[in-house]
């Protein structure tokens, strides 16, 4: 600083800086103001015309037949509105598609636009949320104004919960409330809309404002569920269309092995299988490629972490504990594969596959599920006298199951026949709920310890085979446990579908 001051002259530099500091600050303020104005200016909605959008037809969407049936009426109305208007019928103003992520809600909306020939306007609800009050409402007005001019049109709002949540909750500025109010006004028919249908998608139906869900706004609520076995097979056929499949590939078997997975998961499995076959320079996609793809989607990519001999032995007994409990419990799905090869964050995994899709579970079946999940920790305790951090993922699932049994399903022993909501609950009830959940988890752990202690010989045999081979397929498990006493009957299967127990 002293060198610079001596070069310019201390007092000259001070006078020069005083002259220019004002204009520099003014320029900075002008730039910031221009940026703010640009953010406040409403943006044009993204318009996707049917001829420019991907040609998604009904036969390209599989596994959601109920949702397609509900939406076909909208397509018929937009193609021939006079047939419905002659009988006094009107098209639903709004259709809300809700369900887990990856079930095809966006694809269904695009297919409606394509099949009906309507203009398609797609916006994410997050695009309406801004810092400045009133901007989101202006964008809503702009979107509907343009859509009316292009009628017949479909307005698709994805992730509706970003703007359609309950009003007055966590919104200090009021921007979300104003945006939601404008959406309600546009859908309520206060202004002429023409043949404009609003289709929205949300994964969190319970968080939406009640005013959105009443008739007159979203007249229809369509649940888009994960596909059943036949639906999964049709989805696999769609995503393998044009791919060279080897004769060994059985799409029906793959569909049975993927219970609980969504259409997006199945598309990912097909793509991963094709990538794996190309990586090995194969001319066809084989059953081995699909097995590896399923393994990657469920358990994660193979990790390069090296385990020392002690860790490897602990992991082998941990996974053997899961596998043996699954074989001994009547309502847990049979084990398809046991591995002590690290994948993702897990040091090993046990893959259970259901024989059929089931949608109802009994209390005993859920307890059996928890017992199987805690079989890994129980094996560590039984064999080594201590436990490790490897069961963190198992604890998480067990905690969720115990909470659901008490809070949602009323399957406790002392808290019965009523559902416990998280808000406005007495402290004594919360304490009782926690005790119930602990009793369920502790009882399942004791059951796992008892099973493994009574069948220690098979636990050791399974762990030794894992240490030798690292991966055991169904045939290997049958060979190791050939003389294991089996349950008399299978009471049920796992509604959670494919599960990787860490």
C-alpha positions, 0 to 999 in steps of 0.5 A: 500500500505504501508503494502504491501511495508513493507512486500515485501520491497519497492525497491524489489517490484519496481524492481520485477514489472519492470522485469515482466511488459514487458512480461505481456504487450507482452502476452496481445498484442499477445492475441489481435493480435490472436483475430484480426486474427481470426476475419479476417479469412473468415468463411464457409458459412452455408450450409443447404442441402435439406434433412437436412433442414425443408421440406417446400413444396409449399402447406405449404406456403399460401397467396403469390400465385403471388410470388410462380408463379414467383419462380416455373419457377426457380424450373422447370429450376433446375429440367430440365435445358435441356428443357430450354437450348434447346430453348436458355433460361437461369435461372435468375441469381438473384431473389430479394424478397422484401416486409414488414417483416413477409410476408414469403420471407425466407420460399419461398427461402427454398421452392424453394430449397426443391422443386428443390432438390438444395443445399441451402446456407443461409447467412445474409448480416450482416455476410459479414460486418466486421471492417477490409477492405477486409474481407466481399469480401473474405467471398463473394468469399468463399460463391460462390466458395463452392456453385459452387462446390455443384451446382445445388445450391441456395444462399440465402442472407437475409437482403440484404440492410445491404451490398447492400446499395448505395455505397459511403454513410456513409462508411468511411473505404470502407469495405461495398463498397468492399463487394458489388463490389465483390457481383456484380462481382460474379453475373455478370458472370465474372467467371463460376458459374454453376447452381447457383441461388442467391435469396435475401430478403430485406425490403428496396428496395429503399435503394439498390444500382442501380447496384444491381437492373439492369438486369443481376444481379437481373433479377427478383424483386418479391414483397411479399405483405401481404396476402388478405382475402382469403390468410389469411384464407389459412394461418390460415388453415396451422397454425391450421393444427393438432390443436384441434379447437372448432366448434365455431372457424370460420377461415373465420371470423378471416381472415376478422378481421386481414386485414393488418397482415402478415403471421408471425402475423397470425402464432403468433395469432394461437400460442397465441390462443393455449397457452391461451387454454392450460393455461385454461386447455381446450381440444380445442381452441375456438373462445374466445382464438382467440379473446384474441390472436388477442387482444394481438397481436394488442394491446399488453399484458394486463398490471397490472397498476391500474388507479384511478377513475379520470384517468379511466374516462378520458380514458373512454371518450378518447376511447369513442371519438374514437369509436363515431367518427368511427361510425359517419364517413362514410369511417372509419371501424366499431368498433369491440371492445372498452376497457379501460383495459390497454394493453401494453403501451396503457391505452385503445384501440379502435379496428376497423375491415374492411369489406373488403380489399382495396388498394386505398384510397381517400383524404376524407377517409384519412382525416376521418381516422385522424379525428377518431384518433384525436377523443380521444383528442377532447373528452378530450378537450370537456369534461374536458377542457384540454388534457393529454399525452394519445394521443401520439400514435394517434399524431404519426399516424396522423403526418405520415398520413399528411406527406404522403398525402402531400409528397407522394400522392400530396393531399395538397391544395397548393402543388399539382401534384408533390411529395416532396422528402426530399433531395435538397428541397428549404426552401420555399417548406419545409415551405409550406409542413409543413404548409400543414401538419398542416392544414390537422391535424388541420382541422381533429381535428376541425372536431372531435370536431364538431362531438362530440359536436353535438353528446354529448349525445351519447359520454356520454352514451358510456363513462358511459357504458365503466366505467361500463363494461370496455370492449364493444363488437360490440353488446354492442356498438349497444345497447348503440348507438341504436338511433344514426343517421348513415351516409347515405352510407359507402364510404370506409374502412381502408387500414391500417387494424386492428388498435389500437387507443390509 
